[in-house]
Amino acid sequence: MRAASATLRVTANGGGNPLAFKHIILQDLMAVLGGFVGALRVPEKWIPGRLDLLANSHHIMHVVVVYAVYHLHQGAVLDLLWLSQEPTCPVVNTAVA
């Protein structure tokens, strides 16, 4: 679903601030990277027993995922600013003559 919405975003039928697309891609990449680091247990596999309390894969995964949320926030802010400046529908005069 995320890939479909990102693809729709770059087509003529999609919308959003074009500058926010970079943040959407980075958000997804950071989340996948955090998942890989957590699943592969990379640092403690190379140095067993030395990273039990600090800098283990679980801690690194959390830091990377927080960075992904940062990119989510940056993209959302750009999209909200874009939405507030773009007219989405014409103004209808509701005054009765």
Secondary structure by P-SEA (a helix, b strand, c coil): caaaaaaaaacccccccccaaaaaaaaaaaaaaaaaaaaaccccccccccccccccaaaaaaaaaaaaaaaaaaaaaaaaaaaaacccccccccccc
